[in-house]
Amino acid sequence: MLSTFVFIAVLSILILVHELGHFAMAKRCGVKVERFSLGFGPKLIAVTKGETEYCLSAIPLGGYVKMAGESPQDSLTGASWEFLSKSPGERFSIVIFGPLLNYLLGFLLFSATFMLGSPTLTNKVGKVLDEYPAKEAGVLAGDEVVSIDGEKVVYWDELTEIMHKKLEGTVRLVIMRDGASKELTLKPRVKEFKDIFGKEIKVAMVGIAPSEELVFQKFGPLEALSRGFSKTIELTVVTFKALGSLVTGRMSMRESVTGPIGIFMITAKAASLGLVYLLNIMAIISTSLAIFNILPIPILDGGHLAFIAIERLRRRPVSPRIQETVSQIGFGLLLLLMFFVFYFDIMRVIGK
């Protein structure tokens, strides 16, 4: 029950922020907003204030802002408060502001996790693998790796980042054992792997695994904002690379795409671990939602942005008939994608 509440709460916050972006920019541009709905389907609660009806609807898997004159099928009067009466630039702003607020929320949530304390593995060795250089050099479980070739190591991610690049020659490890330092020299083993994008990479390995010891890295506001920005950009680059790999077939959709069921399981797990973990997952989902929404897929924000961009280039709108046909095709493809995503989610849950 608690997991379901957390899932709905997280999803509702992300959807609310997204729709608030559209709503706020529409108001700023002088567009009449007829309805603001959190959720789809039958209305559970509805309150009218001014010109807008605010609704809470039964299906909490989305939301929408209904603007006056937002499609050619509406009874258009040419009034200044209709969406289609606005310039391409103003309409572009209204459409893009939803994803933009999700992206900003992701950045702020990442920054918050760095201020509250980001969980990070320490430099303590948890396991030493047989027949690897570390075992032969005398590294033991419980040792702390404090430097590699003179580079200071405090956290496990620093250790792996430095070690994986040592493709040639030997390395000098300084470890702490029982309060005393010890220097070891060893030659890493170079292995070839495929990364998550299907690209062949070479990685230097010495055969050690981290312990389960965690510390919480806390940073001041400015450093947290800087790290939050870097994390958001890093996630953006990784996401676009992953999308490119999906299109070219180098990545499997089954292993790389998660739908509502998968998100439910992830948020439930994160909530059980603590607030910082939940905020981190929310940041990832919010950023991913922003990126997915700007893809040039009809019926998504990105599809509307594409039509507006074409209109700007052609100096006249795309005909309503073409827009409707393309949107119907896009809707069908999106339904097909959702079917596969649900199917893969279910297969992961039942372990097949």
N, C-alpha and C positions, 0 to 999 in steps of 0.2 A: 504493500500500500504506500509506504514512504517512498519507494523507488518510483512509483507511478506519479506521485505528487511532485517529486524533484524533476522528473522528465518533463511533465507538463509546465512546471514553473520555468524551467530553463528555456524550453521552446517558446513559451509565451513572451518571455522577456526579449528574446531575439527577434521574434515576429513584431512585437510592439515597437521596438526601436526602428526596425525596417519601415514599417508603415508610418510611423511618426515622421520619418524623413520625407516621404512622399507628401504627407499631410502638411507639414510645416512649410515646405517649399511651394506647394500649391497655394497655400494661403498667402505667402509672401508675393507670389506672382499674380494674385488677385483672382484665382480660380475658385469657383464655388464647389465645396466638397459636400456632397449629398449624404454620404454614409462612410463611417469609419468602423470597420468590423474586425474584431479579434476573433479569429476562427471562421469556419465555413458552416454552411448548412442552416438548420432552423435557429432562429434567434431565441436565446434564453433570457436575455435582459436587453432592453432597448430604452435609451433616454435621448430625447431630442433637445439640443441646446443651440439656439440661433438657427442657422441654416443646415446644421449637420445632425444626423442621427448616429449616435454612438451605440454599438452593439457588441454583446458578448454572445458568440454563436457556439453551437454544439460540438463541432469537430475542431479540436485545437491543433490542427496541423497546418495552419496558415492564417492568412488574414488578407484584407484588401481595403483600399480607399476608393470609393466610387465618386468620381468627379463629374460635374456637369459637362456634357458635350465631349466626352473622351473618346468616342468612336463614331465613325460615319453612320452607324445604324441608329444613333440617338437622333432625336428631333432637334436638329441644329437650327438655331436662330441667328447665329452670327454675333451674339452678345459677347461683350468683352470678357465676361466671367466664365466663358466656356473654354475648356482645355484646348480644343482644336483651333480656337481663335487666337491663341498665343503664338508668338514667334517660335521657330525651331529651337532657338537658343533657350528660351524659357521652358519649353516642353522637355528639352534635354535635361535641364537642371532639375525639373520635378521628378523625372524618371530616375536619374542617377543618384539623387540624394538618399533614396532608400538604401541601396547597397553601400553608399559612402558612409552612412551612419553605422551600419553593421561593421564596416572595416574599422572605423574609428573606435567603436566599442571593443573590438578585438584587441586593438592597440592598448586601450586603457586597461583592459582586463589583464593582459600580459604584464603591463607595468605594475598593476596592483599585486600580482603574484610575486614580483621581484621585491616590492616593498614589504609585503607580509612575510616573505621567506620562501624561496623556491627550493623544493626538496632536491638534493643532489647527492650522489654517491661519493663517499670519501675515497682517498687514495689507498685504502687498506685492501690487501689481497685476500680474497676469500677462498680461492682454489688455484692450485698449480697443476697444469695438465702434464700427464706423462709423455715422455719422448719429445718434449719441446725444450728450447734453449733455457727458459727460466728454471726448469727442474734441474737441468744439467749444471747450471751455474750456482745452484744452492738457494734459490728463492723459496720461502716457506709461506704457507697460509698464515695470515696475521701480520706479515711484514707490511710496512707502509712505504710506498715508493715516493720519495721526496724530491727527486730530480732525475732527469734523463739528459745526458750530455750537457749538464750544467743548467738546463732549463728547469725552473722550479715547478713542482707538481703539488697541487693541493687537493684537486678533485679528479674523479675517474675520467670524466670527459676530457680533461686536459691531458691526462695520461694517454688515452687512446688517440687523441688528435696528434700528439707529438710522435708516438710510437709507430703509428701506421705509415708515417712518411719516411721512416728509416729503412729505405729499400737497399742501401749499399753499406758495406763495412760493418763494424761493430758499434755497440752503444755502451755507455757507462751508466749503470743504474746506481743511485745512492738510495739505500733503504734504511729504515729505522726498525730495529728489533730489540725489544726489551730495554728501550731507552738509549741504545747505542747505535751509532750510524755505521754502515758497512757499505763498501763500494764493490760492485760486481761488474764484470765485463762479459758481454755475450753478443752473439750474432743472431739477429732476428731471422725468422723463416719467412720468405716472401711467398704469398699465395695469390692466385687470381680468383676473383669472384665476379659475379654480376651484381651490380647495385640494384636498388629498387626500380630503376628506370630501364633495366636490362642491359646496361653498358658494362663492358669488361673493365675491371679495375685491378690494380695490384696493391696489396696491403701487406705491411710488415707485421708479423706476429711473434710473440715470445711465449705464449701459452699460459697466461694468467687471467683469472676472472675476478670480478669485484666481490667484496663481501656485501652483506645487506645493510651495512652501516650507512645511515643517512644523516646529513646535516642540512639545516635550512639557511641558505644564503640570503641575507637581508641587505638591501641597498637603500641609500638615501633617495629622495624624490627625483633629483636630476639624473642620477645614474640609473634608477629604475626606469625612467622614461626613455633614456637612451637604449637600454637593453630591451625594453618593450618594443621600441621602434625596430631595432635590429631583428628581433624575433618575428615580428609581423612581416617584414620584408623577406626574411628567410623562408617563412611559411608560404608566402606568395610565390617566390621563385620555385620552390619545391612543387607547389600545386600546379603551376603552369607546365613544368617539366613532366609531371605525372600525366597531365592531360595530353601532352604531346606524345608521350609513350603509349598511352591508351589508344590514341588515334592510329599510331603506326603499328600497333600490335605487339610492342615490346613488353608491355605490362598487361597482366590478366585482369579483366574487370572483376572476376570472382574474388580475387585476393585484395583488390585495391579500392573497391567501392563499398560504402556503407550507407544503409538506409535507416528509416525510423527504428526498426528493431535493433539494429546494431548501435545506434545512438542511444537508445533506451538502456542497453546493457552497459555501455561505456559511462554514461552519466550516473547510473546507479552505482557502479564500481567506484567512480571518482568521489561521489558523495559519501560513500562509506569510509573513504580514506581521509577526508577532511576538506575544509573550505578551500584551501589553496589548490588542491587537485581539481575540485569542481570548477573554480574560476579559470583554471588553465584549460580545461576541456571546453568551457563556454567560449573562451577566447578563440580556440581552434575552430569551433563550429561557426562562430560569428564571422570570422575571417573567411572561412571556406564558403559560407552562405553568400557573402558579398561577391566573391570571385565567381561562383557558379551563376549568380544572378546577372552578371554582366556579359556572360557568354552570348554570342549572337544566335540564340535559339528563340524562334517565334513563341509568343505568349509569355516569355520571361522578360525581365526588364531589358536585358541585352538585345532581344529581338526588337523591342520598341525603339531602343537607341539606334539600332541599325537602320530602321525605316526612317528615322529622323535625319540621320547622317546622309542617307541616299537623297532625301528630300532637299537637304542643304546643297548637295552637289548638283542635283538636277534642276534646282530652283522651282520645283513643283512637287507636290506630294505623290507618293506611290498610289496607284488607283485602289479604292476600297476593295474591289473585286480581287486584285492580286494579294492585297494584305490579308483578306479573309482566307483565301486559298492556302497561302503560305502558313498562316496561323493554324489552320486545320491540320495541315501536314505536320507542323511542329508539335501540335498537341498530341497527335497520334504517336509520333516518335517518342515524346516525353512519357506517354503512358506505357509504351513498350519498354523504355529504359526503367521506369518505376517497377514494372513487373519483374524484370531481371534482378533489380536491386533487392526487392522483397524476397525473391527466390534464393538469391545468394545469402541473404541474411538468415533465412530459415535453415538453409543447408549448414551454415556455420553453427547455428544453435544446436542442431541435432547431430553435429559432428560428422557430416559427410562431405 
